[in-house]
Amino acid sequence: MGFPVVFRLVERWLGVILCFLLALSQGYFILGLYVFSVDEYVDLEPNVTFEDVRPVIEWPLETAIIIAFAGAALATVLAIFRSRWAFAAILVHFIAAKTAWVLSTFLPYYDGGAIGAWLTVIQMVAIVLIFRTTTPFRSRPVA
């Protein structure tokens, strides 16, 4: 019998939406690094501003964040077109985002463990949804 087609559509578009939201979150991190101060959005410490932490952010962390953004944005576009390469793009995003999470733990006054953990759950759900909706399956007879 199988699932109704509407369930696959809901899975597909939920995966696209999650990829888009992950790209937005990575884009927010990039904007915080390069464009505007995030002090009013992130409360580091009462006497510590983001400008105090910004000088210790080096190229490996910046590169990982940029690659994570590019992977999520590419996965969003590819998932809209149901390309099987969306799965590879979301895996690149996941690896780069986890690398950035690990590298950011070495920053002074870092307290993003809970945010990173929730993002990991959301990323894993997105990976499953993208895999289920963009990877072609062939039915095999059960012996």
N, C-alpha and C positions, 0 to 999 in steps of 0.2 A: 504494500500500500504506500508507504513512504510519507514524507512530510508534504503538506500543501505548499504550493509555489509561493504563497504569500510569506511563509516563514523564511524561505531563502531570501526573498526580497528584503525582509526586515533585517536579517543577518547581514546582508550585503551593505545596506545603507547605514546600519549601526556601525559596521567596520569602517566605512568611509568617514562617518562623523567622528569616530574616535581618532582616526588618523589625522583628521583636520584639527581636532582639539589638541592632539599631541604636537602637531606642527606649531599651533598657536603658543603652546607653553614653551617650546624651545625658542620660538621667535621672541617671546617676552624676555627670556634670559639673554638673548643676543642684544635686544634693545637696552636692557639694563647694563650690559657691558660697554656698549659703544655710544648710545644716544643720550639717555637720561638717567639721572640718579634714581634709584629705587628705594630711597630711604623712607619715603612716606608710605610705601607698600610693604616693606620688609623691616621689621623691628629687630635689628641686630642686638643692640645693647643700648641702654639709655645714654651712654657717653661715647658710643662707637657709631660712626657713619659708614656708609658704603664706600665713600671716598678713602677711608682708612684701609679698607680691604682691597680695593681695586688694584693697587700697585703690586700685590703679591699674586694676582691672577696672571699666569703665564700662558704661553702659546699652546701647550698640550691641552689644557682645559678649554681654551677658546676654540681650538680646532675640533675637539670632541663635541662641543655644543653646536658648532656650525654644521658638522657632519650629521649630527642627530636631527637638526632642523631640516637639512636637505633630504635626509632619508624619509622623514615623516611627510614632508611636502610632496616628494616624488611618489611615495606610497599612496597618498590621497589621490593624486591625479591618475595613477595607474589603476587604482581600485575602481575609480569611476568608470574607466574604460574596460574593466574586467580583465586586465592583463595579468598573466601569471607572474610577471616580474614585480608585481606589488608585494608579493611575499618576500622576495629578496630585499626590496627596499625597506620594508618594515623590520626585517632582521638587521639590516645595517643601522637603522635608527635605534633599535634596541641595544645593540652592542655599543654604539657610540654614546647613547644616553647613560648606560650603566658605567661606562668608562668615565664620563663626566661626573657622575655621582660619586664614584670612588675618588677621583682627583679632587673634587670639591671638599671632601672630608678633611683634607690637609690644610684648608684655609682657616685662618684664625676666626674665632667666633661663629663657626659654621654650626647651624642647628637645623639642617634640612633632612634629617633622617626620616622623619615621618612623611614629609612630602615625597621624598624619593621612594619610600615604600609604597605609598598609594599610587604613584606614577608607574611603578613596576607592575602592580596589579592591573592597572588600566592598559599598559602596554601588552601584557600577556593576553588579556582578553582580545585586544585588537589583533594580535598575531594569530590567535585561533580563528577569529572571524574572517580575517583576510585569507588565511589558508583554506578555510572551508568554502569560501565563496569565489575564489579566483583560481584555485588549483583544479585542473580537470581530473575527474575520477572516471574510471571505467568500471562498470559493474562486472564482477567475476562470479561465475557460477560456484555455488558452494557444493563441495563434494560430499 
